[in-house]
Amino acid sequence: MCGIAGWLDYARDMTAEHRTVAAMTRTLFSRGPDASGLWLDADVALGHQRLSIIDLDHGGQPMRTDDRDPAAPVIVFNGEIYNYRELRDQLVLAGHRFTTRSDTEVLLRSYLEWGPECAEHLNGIFAYAVWDPGPRRLVLARDPLGVKPLFYHRTGHGLVFGSEPKAVLRHPWVDPVVDADGLRELLSHARNPGKAVFRDIPEVPPGHTLTVTPDGHRLSAYWAPSANPHTAGLDATVADVRELLEDIVARQLIADVPTSLLLSGGIDSSALAALAARTVPRQGAGPVHTYSMTFRGYTENFRPQKLRGTPDPPFAAQVAEHLGTLHTDMVATPGQLADPLIRSRAMRAQDIPTHHGDMDSSLYLAFRHLREESRVVTLSGEGADEVFGGYFWAHDSELTSAGTFPWVAFERRKAASGGLGLRLFDPALRKDLDLYGYADQHYREAVAEAPVLEGEGAAERHARQVGYLVLTRWLPTLLDREDRLSMANGVELRVPFCDHRLAQYLLDVPVRLRRRDGQEKSLLRAAVADLLPPAVVNRPKSAYPATQDPVYGRAVREKFLRLVRDREAPVAPLLDAQATRAVLDGGGGGDEEAGAWVDRAGFEMVLQFDSWMREYDVRLDL
């Protein structure tokens, strides 16, 4: 895992732009604290921050196949190619000779063999840029499900790019401007693939390449979810899923540095831990290390909630004992969760404000702990709910037929603020943004592009549409959050459930096989039932933990009260004067003991929004 940045300009001498590209690259230091490198040519300057994972001594970047050949392509690459060994063997048979053991060289020589279409041959998580001096061509590419981020800004004679917006914003020609559409992308929970929060800084969409030549820019898809018939019965489908998962986990445990797993005690992470416990001894490695994030007094004082029916630590401990892993509970205190420095780092890691509050802080702290213990690579169960159908709203006919994204329909059912965490923002602003209308329009566009299987019944077609929406509109936001918070601490997060082979296979499996007897993720449970205790196999879904400690709730409320008393605060003109006055007068938002998380989310969003506007010098153009 690394950070990449670059500047292509066909109208200037880029060998003179060392200082600018070096500054852009330094903004990504946390993504790659082990080494850095720059490469400059007449048309392009490339920067790289390295987190060493494979071939620690010889995988430095930017990398060329032959430094003596001025026509040799050069690459900067962020991610992992899990099938690099198979590709290497294939390329050797085709006549290629390797000088390193790195997957970076395999990727570079794949480009030599197949050109820009080489992305079609890759299994992994990646964002890369290849400069090909012969045709004066820059190729940017991103993995199929969008695990690794890649942003860019088009200029008059080329483009600027980086792993994160902060790298692009460091360029002197790019300003931190957010217009109405940017705010809609930020706040609506209906993000469009490739669209921008900061004006003119879009992403390369998942599964796409962006090719730039002196003749212009061309964005093209090399992979997208498709519709295919599924003829296997239940037993064969369970066996296929098990075989796929075993292969995926084995590939993703390969590293030249210590690995670990995040273990919550839910079926997702427990399945990965069980498969890893079988795989690691075969690979000749030591015991499996597992880690759980929790809070001081969480289990003892736990109160069941709709999305969190049981606390994680007892289940995680049961799995660890059953599998024989070396397990650690990472315990966060209210003081750590409310620490302004931690909150600022979590926001800066993502380049945008969120309403997640302590969930961002705790995840940031978890990855910091893993880095301190040299657990540079860790596997996460993120993505299982999306590919196996774990969300209740994905199976609620009222929500999935509401004419909008089912998660947005669920949000509407709960509140009328126009977006979670926005109840304290100016109603006139919310009305002008029309976040629900924006989501509805985007939903219609997304449904129109969903794959269709000829002859498929209406129910299965609808289920496939919902699965497509979850994969392409819901999942990328979650993946971006985990990538940013992990890489902010120099930890490589691998997400086995987001292998595009598994995602495609499950998209084609009929609902009756994926969700039997009304149990979510029943196919995953069946695939690993022989490896785990029954209590874990049958444990209902429990969302990522949020602290229930009233000390934290009071700390957030006090920070909010101090902020809204400051009439010079950047966020002040955006707030609902009546709602904030009610809080100042002592009404609303104080019942933390009753778990009033939506109120707390409103405080969190205001606090984050203000910090974002201050620290990024954001200019709103509404």
SVG drawing of the C-alpha trace seen along z (x, -y; Angstrom):
<svg xmlns="http://www.w3.org/2000/svg" viewBox="-44 -36 65 66">
<polyline fill="none" stroke="black" stroke-width="0.4" points="0.0,0.0 1.3,-3.4 0.4,-6.9 0.8,-8.1 0.8,-11.6 1.7,-13.2 1.4,-16.0 1.2,-15.7 1.5,-18.8 2.3,-18.6 3.0,-22.4 5.7,-22.8 9.0,-21.3 8.1,-19.1 11.7,-18.5 11.5,-21.9 8.5,-21.0 10.3,-19.0 9.2,-21.2 5.5,-21.1 5.3,-17.3 7.4,-16.7 5.0,-18.8 2.0,-16.9 3.7,-13.6 4.5,-14.6 0.9,-15.1 0.6,-11.2 3.4,-10.4 1.2,-8.4 0.1,-6.2 3.8,-5.2 6.1,-6.1 8.9,-3.7 10.3,-5.4 9.6,-8.1 10.6,-8.6 10.2,-11.1 10.6,-10.7 10.6,-13.6 10.5,-13.7 9.8,-16.4 6.0,-15.8 5.3,-14.3 6.4,-14.2 5.5,-11.2 5.7,-10.9 5.4,-7.9 5.3,-7.2 6.0,-3.5 4.6,-1.2 6.8,1.9 4.8,5.1 6.3,7.4 10.0,7.6 11.0,5.0 14.5,4.4 13.7,4.2 10.2,2.9 11.0,-0.9 9.0,-3.3 8.7,-5.0 9.8,-1.9 11.0,-1.4 11.8,1.8 15.0,0.3 16.5,-3.0 18.8,-3.1 16.0,-3.1 14.3,-6.5 11.2,-4.7 10.7,-2.4 7.4,-3.0 7.4,-4.0 4.8,-3.2 3.6,-4.5 1.3,-2.0 -0.8,-1.8 -2.2,1.5 -1.6,5.3 -1.9,7.6 -3.0,10.9 -2.5,13.0 1.0,11.6 2.7,15.0 0.5,16.5 0.9,13.5 4.7,13.6 4.8,17.2 2.7,16.3 4.9,13.4 8.1,15.4 6.7,17.8 6.0,14.8 9.7,13.9 9.8,11.3 12.8,11.3 12.3,10.0 14.8,8.3 12.6,8.1 10.1,10.3 7.6,7.4 4.1,7.2 4.9,3.8 7.3,5.2 4.6,7.8 2.1,5.0 4.6,2.9 5.5,5.9 1.8,6.7 1.4,3.3 4.3,4.0 2.5,7.3 -1.1,6.1 -1.0,2.3 -3.7,0.3 -5.9,3.4 -3.7,5.1 -6.1,4.1 -8.4,6.8 -5.8,9.5 -5.5,8.3 -6.9,9.7 -6.3,7.2 -6.9,3.8 -5.1,1.1 -4.7,-2.4 -1.8,-3.1 -0.4,-5.4 1.7,-4.3 3.6,-6.8 4.5,-5.5 7.0,-7.9 6.7,-6.4 3.0,-7.5 3.3,-10.1 0.4,-8.4 -0.6,-8.4 -2.8,-5.6 -4.6,-5.7 -6.5,-2.7 -8.6,-1.7 -9.6,1.7 -13.0,3.2 -14.9,2.3 -13.0,-0.9 -11.0,0.3 -8.1,-2.0 -8.8,-5.7 -7.5,-7.8 -8.5,-11.5 -7.5,-13.9 -7.9,-17.4 -7.9,-18.2 -5.8,-21.1 -5.5,-22.9 -2.7,-20.6 -2.9,-17.5 -3.9,-16.7 -2.9,-16.4 -3.6,-13.3 -3.2,-11.8 -4.3,-9.0 -6.3,-11.5 -7.8,-15.0 -5.2,-16.5 -2.4,-15.7 -4.3,-17.3 -5.2,-20.3 -1.5,-20.9 -1.1,-21.9 -1.0,-25.7 -3.6,-25.6 -6.3,-23.8 -8.5,-25.5 -10.6,-23.9 -14.0,-25.0 -17.2,-23.1 -20.3,-24.1 -23.9,-22.9 -23.4,-19.7 -20.3,-19.0 -22.4,-19.4 -25.0,-17.1 -22.3,-14.5 -21.1,-15.0 -24.4,-14.9 -26.9,-12.9 -25.8,-9.3 -26.3,-8.8 -22.8,-9.2 -22.2,-9.0 -19.2,-6.9 -16.5,-9.2 -18.2,-12.5 -16.5,-15.2 -17.0,-16.8 -14.3,-19.4 -15.0,-21.1 -13.2,-19.6 -11.5,-16.9 -13.4,-13.7 -12.3,-10.1 -11.4,-7.6 -14.5,-5.4 -14.1,-1.8 -13.3,0.6 -12.2,-2.1 -9.1,-3.4 -8.4,-7.0 -6.1,-7.4 -4.5,-10.8 -2.7,-11.6 -1.9,-14.9 -5.2,-14.3 -7.3,-14.3 -8.8,-12.2 -10.6,-8.9 -12.4,-7.2 -13.4,-3.6 -14.7,-0.7 -12.8,2.5 -15.0,4.3 -18.6,3.9 -21.1,6.2 -23.0,8.3 -26.0,10.5 -25.4,14.3 -27.5,17.4 -26.9,19.4 -27.8,23.1 -26.1,24.6 -28.2,25.9 -27.8,25.0 -25.1,27.6 -23.0,26.8 -23.4,23.0 -22.2,23.4 -19.2,25.4 -18.4,22.8 -18.5,20.0 -16.3,22.0 -13.8,22.7 -13.7,19.0 -13.2,17.8 -10.4,20.2 -8.6,19.1 -9.2,15.4 -8.0,15.6 -4.9,17.6 -4.0,14.9 -4.6,12.0 -2.5,13.4 0.7,13.2 3.1,10.5 6.7,10.1 5.5,8.2 3.4,9.3 -0.4,9.8 -3.5,9.7 -7.3,9.8 -9.9,7.5 -12.3,9.7 -15.7,8.5 -17.2,11.9 -19.7,11.5 -20.0,14.0 -18.1,11.9 -14.8,11.4 -15.1,14.8 -15.3,16.6 -12.1,14.9 -10.4,15.7 -11.4,19.4 -10.2,19.6 -6.9,17.8 -6.4,20.2 -6.4,23.1 -4.3,21.3 -1.5,19.7 0.1,23.0 0.1,24.2 2.0,21.1 4.6,21.7 3.7,18.6 3.2,18.2 -0.1,18.0 -3.0,15.8 -3.2,12.5 -6.7,11.1 -7.8,7.7 -11.1,6.2 -12.1,2.6 -14.2,1.9 -14.7,-0.8 -14.1,-1.0 -17.0,0.7 -18.8,1.4 -19.8,5.1 -20.7,4.5 -23.0,1.6 -24.2,2.6 -27.7,1.5 -29.2,3.3 -30.1,1.1 -31.8,1.8 -28.5,2.1 -26.5,3.5 -28.2,6.3 -25.2,7.7 -21.7,6.5 -18.8,7.8 -16.1,8.7 -17.7,11.9 -18.2,13.3 -14.8,12.3 -13.2,14.0 -15.2,17.2 -14.0,17.2 -10.4,16.6 -10.5,19.4 -12.1,21.8 -9.5,21.1 -6.5,20.6 -5.7,17.1 -3.6,14.6 -6.3,12.1 -6.1,8.5 -9.0,6.2 -8.2,2.6 -10.0,0.5 -10.8,-3.2 -11.7,-5.7 -14.1,-8.6 -11.1,-10.9 -9.4,-9.3 -12.6,-9.4 -13.2,-13.0 -9.5,-14.1 -9.5,-17.0 -6.2,-15.8 -7.6,-12.3 -10.9,-13.8 -8.9,-16.2 -6.7,-13.4 -9.7,-11.2 -11.3,-14.0 -8.1,-14.9 -7.6,-11.3 -10.9,-11.3 -10.7,-14.9 -14.3,-15.4 -16.5,-15.8 -18.8,-12.9 -21.4,-12.3 -19.7,-9.1 -18.0,-10.8 -16.6,-8.2 -16.9,-5.4 -14.3,-7.3 -12.1,-8.0 -12.2,-4.4 -11.4,-3.0 -8.5,-5.5 -7.2,-4.4 -7.5,-0.8 -5.3,-1.2 -2.8,-3.3 -2.6,-0.4 -2.0,2.1 0.8,0.0 2.4,-0.3 2.4,3.5 3.9,3.7 0.7,5.3 1.2,3.6 -1.3,5.8 -4.7,6.6 -7.8,8.3 -11.3,6.9 -14.8,8.3 -15.9,5.1 -18.0,5.9 -19.7,9.1 -23.0,7.4 -22.9,5.9 -22.1,9.1 -24.0,11.6 -27.1,9.4 -26.7,8.6 -28.7,5.4 -32.3,5.6 -33.3,2.7 -32.1,4.7 -34.9,7.2 -37.7,4.8 -40.1,4.6 -41.4,1.2 -37.9,-0.2 -36.6,1.4 -39.7,0.3 -39.7,-3.3 -38.4,-4.9 -35.0,-5.7 -32.1,-3.9 -33.4,-1.6 -31.0,-3.0 -32.2,-6.5 -35.8,-5.4 -34.9,-4.0 -33.4,-7.3 -36.5,-9.1 -38.6,-6.8 -36.6,-7.9 -36.3,-11.7 -37.2,-14.5 -33.9,-16.5 -32.8,-15.6 -29.7,-13.7 -28.4,-12.0 -26.6,-14.4 -28.1,-17.5 -30.9,-18.5 -29.0,-21.5 -28.3,-22.9 -30.3,-25.8 -33.7,-24.5 -33.4,-26.9 -30.0,-25.4 -31.4,-21.9 -34.4,-22.9 -32.1,-24.4 -29.9,-21.3 -32.9,-19.0 -30.8,-16.0 -33.7,-13.5 -34.5,-14.8 -30.9,-14.4 -30.8,-10.9 -34.0,-10.0 -32.6,-11.2 -29.4,-9.4 -31.4,-6.3 -33.2,-6.3 -29.9,-6.7 -28.4,-3.8 -31.3,-1.5 -31.3,-2.2 -27.7,-1.0 -28.1,2.2 -27.5,5.4 -30.5,7.5 -30.7,11.2 -33.0,12.0 -36.0,14.1 -35.4,13.4 -38.5,13.1 -39.5,9.7 -38.6,10.6 -35.1,11.8 -34.6,8.9 -35.5,6.5 -33.2,8.3 -30.3,8.1 -31.0,4.3 -30.8,3.9 -27.6,5.9 -26.1,3.8 -27.0,0.6 -25.4,1.8 -22.2,2.8 -21.8,-0.4 -23.4,-3.1 -23.2,-2.1 -20.1,0.0 -17.6,-2.5 -18.2,-5.0 -17.5,-2.4 -14.4,-1.2 -13.1,-4.7 -13.5,-5.3 -11.7,-2.2 -8.9,-2.8 -8.3,-6.3 -8.4,-5.7 -6.1,-2.6 -3.6,-4.3 -3.5,-7.4 -1.7,-5.1 0.4,-3.2 -1.6,0.0 -2.6,1.9 -6.2,3.0 -7.3,6.0 -10.9,6.8 -11.4,10.4 -15.2,10.1 -14.5,7.4 -12.8,9.7 -14.7,9.0 -15.0,12.7 -16.9,13.3 -19.0,10.2 -20.0,11.2 -20.7,14.8 -23.1,13.8 -24.8,11.2 -26.0,14.0 -27.1,16.3 -30.9,16.3 -32.2,14.7 -33.8,18.0 -30.3,19.4 -28.6,16.3 -31.3,15.7 -32.9,18.9 -35.6,18.8 -35.3,15.1 -31.7,15.2 -29.3,12.7 -26.1,14.0 -27.3,17.6 -25.1,18.6 -22.0,17.4 -23.0,19.0 -23.5,22.3 -20.1,22.1 -18.2,21.8 -20.6,23.6 -18.1,26.4 -15.4,24.0 -17.1,21.9 -19.2,22.3 -22.9,22.4 -23.5,19.3 -21.3,17.3 -22.6,18.9 -26.2,17.9 -25.4,14.5 -27.5,11.8 -25.8,8.9 -24.5,6.2 -23.2,3.0 -19.7,1.5 -19.8,0.5 -20.4,-3.0 -19.7,-4.0 -22.7,-4.3 -20.7,-6.0 -22.6,-9.2 -19.2,-10.8 -18.5,-10.9 -22.0,-12.2 -21.6,-15.1 -18.1,-15.9 -19.5,-16.2 -22.4,-18.3 -20.1,-20.7 -17.9,-21.0 -20.9,-21.8 -22.2,-24.4 -18.8,-26.2 -18.8,-26.2 -22.2,-27.7 -21.5,-30.5 -18.7,-31.6 -20.5,-33.8 -17.3,-33.9 -17.1,-30.2 -17.0,-29.3 -20.0,-26.9 -22.1,-29.5 -23.9,-30.9 -25.0,-27.4 -26.8,-26.5 -30.5,-26.6 -30.6,-29.4 -33.8,-28.2 -32.5,-24.6 -29.1,-25.7 -30.8,-28.2 -32.9,-25.4 -29.8,-23.4 -28.2,-26.4 -31.3,-26.9 -30.9,-23.3 -33.4,-21.5 -32.8,-18.6 -29.8,-16.4 -28.9,-15.8 -30.5,-12.4 -27.3,-10.3 -28.3,-7.7 -31.3,-6.8 -29.0,-6.3 -30.2,-9.4 -27.5,-8.8 -29.2,-10.8 -29.0,-14.0 -25.3,-13.2 -24.8,-12.7 -26.1,-16.3 -23.5,-17.7 -20.8,-15.6 -21.5,-16.8 -21.5,-20.4 -18.2,-20.0 -16.6,-18.2 -17.9,-20.6 -16.5,-23.6 -13.1,-21.8 -13.1,-20.9 -13.8,-24.5 -11.1,-25.9 -8.4,-23.3 -8.9,-23.1 -9.8,-26.7 -12.9,-25.5 -14.7,-28.1 -18.4,-27.3 -19.8,-28.5 -23.5,-28.1"/>
</svg>
